[in-house]
């Protein structure tokens, strides 16, 4: 079955520290991969996406993610976290067929301590 | 700037009421989606539409219906609202490269 697992429900990181949010997927074919962020009371905003090519992708707000096919992972990283990064983060996987619905993980809530 | 809008940010309804949630996108996208979001459960797909007047059930369609009379508008209908439908509802449309664009969400409370 197709699924996305985000093992960490809640993570707390000190401001200025590095961040890694984990994402593992189970998918029958080569997937499209996405990370979205949701600030409190808001909709989801795309941080970055992987379709093909270079397995290290850069996104907005200083985020990056690395696709590792052998580990079925697409972990999100940021070298130095800012207080404004506190939000909920969702990993998602989709098919290469245009217009198909994404499958989302259950999300990881990031808190930033000062 | 691309945009998906939802008719209400917050909505309070009573059990048994018929509820309409409206979603409009201005990107001329073919496919649109309705999700509900609950703590610890992530986003779950209720219905999607791949063309005007076309619809498909998602993972949790029970208690919901949808309407797509125009390409830009996709409505979610709760025929008889129940307390277990209290949730955040997110609408999205999708580009050809499968990037989804989300509306701000409607937080529905059913009393």
Interface residues (C-beta under 8 A of the other chain):
Chain A: X9 X32 X34 X36 X41 X42 X43 X44 X45 X46 X49 X51 X90 X92 X94 X95 X96 X98 X99 X100 X101 X102 X104 X105 X106 X107
Chain B: X4 X9 X30 X31 X33 X35 X40 X41 X42 X43 X45 X48 X50 X58 X90 X92 X94 X96 X97 X98 X99 X100 X101 X102 X103 X104 X105 X107
